Amino acid sequence: MSLSVKGKVQQILKPESGVSRAGKEWNKQEFVIETEDQYPKKVCFTLFGDKTSLIDGLSDGQEVEVSFNLESREYNGKWFHNINAWKIDKQAAEHITETPPEFRTDDIPPEPEDNGNDLPF
């Protein structure tokens, strides 16, 4: 199942690493975004292995769209859920406000010369 959600980066957690029971090294990085829905939700995503580089260059407050997979697994009769991010798109600023140039009196066009004929035709 592949989904995506937009929001602002709220927190980038410290990287974690270790060795699995099978002797394989692993690393992960988690980050939290807050959606901009009517009732905003905070969502914590996990990046594993080489995907941890996707977070490079992100900062708190930055708008992103995160593509992710949901995964659930059972262990000792309990279910655990992961939200695994696999793509992070930085959102472009939607509202770039550009100030108009300053108005000067020289910008007013000259009055037309009055030739005594004020008829429009």
KATAJO-V623981 format. One line per field, one symbol per residue. phi: phi as a letter, one per 40 degrees, with the letter a starting at -180 (. if undefined). psi: psi as a letter, one per 30 degrees, with the letter a starting at -180 (. if undefined). Layout:
# KATAJO-V623981
phi: ???
psi: ???
This chain:
# KATAJO-V623981
phi: .bbaabibcbabcccbaabcccgccbaaababbbcbcdbdbcbbbbbbfccccccdgcadgccbbbcabcababafgbbbbbbccbabbcccccbccbcccccbccccccccccbgbcccb
psi: kkllkkakkekjlkkllaklffgkklklkllklklhleikkkkklkkkbffffffkfllkfkklkkklkkkklkkhgkkkkkjjkfkjkkklkejjkkkllkklfffkllkkkjgfjgkf.
